[in-house]
Amino acid sequence: MLDPASSAIQSKAPFGQSVPRANAARLVAGRGRFTDDVLAPRMVHLAFLRSPIAHGRLRALDAGRAAAMPGVVRVVTGADLAGKFHPFKTVLAHLPHHLSPVQPLLAADEVTWQGEPIAAVAAESRALAEDAVEAIEIEWEALPAVGNPEAALARGAPAAHSTLASNLVFAARFGSGDVDAASAGAAHIVEQRFDFSRLAGVPLEPRSILADYDPAAGTLTVHQSHQSPHLMQLLFARHLGLPAHKVRVIAPDVGGAFGIKLHAYGDEMAAAAISVLLGRPVKYVADRLEAFQSDCHARECIVEGRLAVDRDGRLLALSADVLLGIGPYSIYPRSSLGDGLHAATLPGAAYDLAAFRGDLRVAAQNKVPTGAFRGIGQPLACVVAELLLDRAAAALAIDPAEMRRHNYLKPGQFPAVSKGGLKMNSLSLEPCLDKLLALMDYERLRHEQTELRVRGVHRGIGLATFVEQTAPGAGLYGPGAIPVTSQDCCILRVEPSGAVRCEVGCTDQGQGTATGIAQIVAATLGIPLEDVAVATGDSAGAIGGGAWASRGLSIAGEAAYRAATALRANLLDLAAALLQCRAAELDISGGAVVSAPGGEARMSLAELCATAHFRQDLLPPGIEPVLVASAHFTPRRDPYFVANGIQASHLEIDIETGWIKLLGHWVVEDCGHAVNPMLVDEQIRGGVVQGLGAALFERCLYDREGQLLTSNLADYLVPMAAEMPDIVVAHVTTPQPGTALGVKGVGEAGTIGASAAVWCAVHDALRPFGARPERQPFTPDVILAALGRVPSEDKSIVT
Amino acid sequence: MTTIETEPGAEFDIACMVNGRAVRARVAVRQHLVDFLRERLGLAGSRLGCEHGSCGACTVRVDGVPVRGCLMLAIQADGAAIETVEGLTESGEIADLQAAFVARNALQCGFCTAGVLVTASELLRGEIPSTDVARAAVRDFLSGNFCRCTGYHAIVDAVCMTLEGRRAGARPAEGTGLCHA
């Protein structure tokens, strides 16, 4: 149920309109202001010496020659920072058996991945800093490295970090129902191994920071390419020993983030620490090699999936044994468990299962620590369930679309809790399926597929139903004692012109959150969109969690609605006092105070606000204008606003070369009410292509010594325009209950379902050959190996 | 071709035209063109994405053709005419393309956008592809510009919208309908 007082907001322009983003005009003119564009007087530039080996002990470090080189201001080692600033230590208060070693900002003794920062040179230019890095001499003792997560957990495997007794740093069982009992009467049990390669997020703007410590004022001002400035404010204060209110973190334009820029990184914390040491502004901008070697990776995961079905095609029990590789440290402060927790709890959430069991093991390894990447483990969970379901459908000769329809949770079963523990209000599973089948002309494609088979053309059609956890509440990080807020605040100030300045705690890396917020404020207040100026990304502004987990408009949007409602009431009270009527007899529309009902103009908002600012002498006694309003919103009713949808992939496989050509991709998505349909569609399309990249191209590959082999954009393949299909997007609308706006998140929807649609389509295309490729990405060698034409990759050589 | 042996910090004088204005500067031999444009001239619209020639974010126009600003040294631009997104914006040459990008939301974070616009501007100056191949041709033409945000669909739409507009403007009788989703 929508809040009755606000039932009309969705019909008030510009809510629901596809208006362009205010920021876009600036960005197309080359006037973006990213962190590297921010300059400060006396600024020095950092370059890092990084570990050349995956695991070892530093025996000696001689920076003497480097320190004497031209332009060098200071060489800083791990030992220089160790006593003065606090290292990272990831602890989850609610999962105390998750182990993660103490992580120094710069390694002083043990190095645990190739690319781990060891020392920093501060110099007058980046080029001079790099020259000096090359002059630092180090001696090390190599230790055995572990890469492959299965090998890492084998008996006798070397420890990825000397403080770990075992590389098993977390294990847990999830689910409900008795999988064994429920499987007893199965007509078929299908099993599949899923080998998900490590991914890199590859935001095009590398991680960047400009830290400026002013010793006179005792303040630290940081410009940082980051998703969560309020979190970083607290972390800089905590690790540098500064009062939090003396730290300000500003995220200017951010050139893509996708979860990668959600964490604390040793090199960035070191940059701020060096600013404190030097009393000068310090800039560090990662280059692409450093990005691949030090940005968090994600999703290195092996899943053994098992699904039991009865002879009518009813799903009985689903189980997933999940093994996740996370690197030597669990990333600070949120941990690296997310991929595994999702993969071990979310498979099959949309289906009516009798039992689910997820067994999770997490392995330490000598690779870059993993962290958040769009969707976290939700794409993995989606692949596991959807492919197993297709396998079962094939065993029973049931059409995959009908198999899904048959097993969906039915409308009468909501609200529901999945057997993996996900609480869901209401999913529009069957309406999404119906819309998708019509959109893609499913019957025709199936018919065409059969005809082309005869001619040796092998096409596949893959469907992927997905659920998306959006707008997480305090239950996600609160119990873990991690200082990530689940609320957002919106502060509105009305200016003498009647225009409104708006601050929100969420951030905008190009999603268009700021535009959506402006639309909500304008619609609620009854003022033109161009009269709302939105500011985000400043820890000195309205507090909030930042951008992650599809929380922007679903949380900050609701706060903006509440703040605008409060400001509107303030303005109407003031107008009523001036016009000597009751506020209930007035409304604001088109930037003017009008009579309600009727709509006759009574006074312009500009006149009202100018009076409030400059002509208080005209106000009746006792009236003090309140020209600021603020409001918070925290999702409390549910752990998540769960959105859902379905995707389809159509592709063709050349069985001689193993090459896959994407022919089409369709998405039907339900994110509740769309504040800006165009921006929603573009979030979905961008997300889809990241899922397609994961399925087809992207892979962080290490050799047996733990050397990263894919450390540039020629070796780590990302999707480019020519390989990608057009993406057709449509919607079903189920409003989020308990909110005024009825909005759910949508930022990760595209990514969550896209890889699964490709997995299902690839298996569909290869089904006549009995080939079942199990490794993502589906590069030609994987397809040919599944067809038995080439040997499988040797996992002892590369991982 | 002459080989000049230099010290790492060696510097040379160059003279070039940047966005229609004469520039004289002393530059380090090893400085990339895009670093020179960004750091010395404050033309920060061109971005550094990979410094490897793969991503296209640093694409600028040199003597009329798109060039990777990270694969060319500043000293190689001696005597050249360089145009950046700032210059193309001021001249109005790509105003319709920029308007289409905004209207169609063909950018999200905006980090790749200058490079995409410079590349697309080259397509717009060439022979306009025929109706039935336009989308594929645009995708091929832009296949050296990495965009992590949009998934390219909206970029292709925006370029096609601009192609349509230019075609309609040049030969109105032929109408539109160049690109279909």
Interface residues (C-beta under 8 A of the other chain):
Chain A: P20 R21 N23 A24 A25 L27 V28 A29 G30 R31 G32 F34 D36 D37 P70 A127 D131 V202 P203 L204 E205 D253 V254 G255 G256 A257 F258 D287 R288 Q509 G510 Q511 G512 M678 L679 E682 R685 G686 G687 V688 V689 Q690 N712 L713 A714 V718 P719 M720 A721 A722 E723 M724 D726 I727 V728 G750
Chain B: P8 G9 A28 R30 Q31 L43 A44 G45 S46 R47 L48 G49 C50 E51 H52 S54 C55 A57 T84 V85 E86 T89 Q98 F101 V102 A103 R104 N105 L107 Q108 C109 G110 F111 C112 T113 A114 L117 R135 V138 R139 D140 L142 S143 G144 N145 F146 C147 R148 C149 T150 G151 Y152 H153 A154 I155 V156 A181
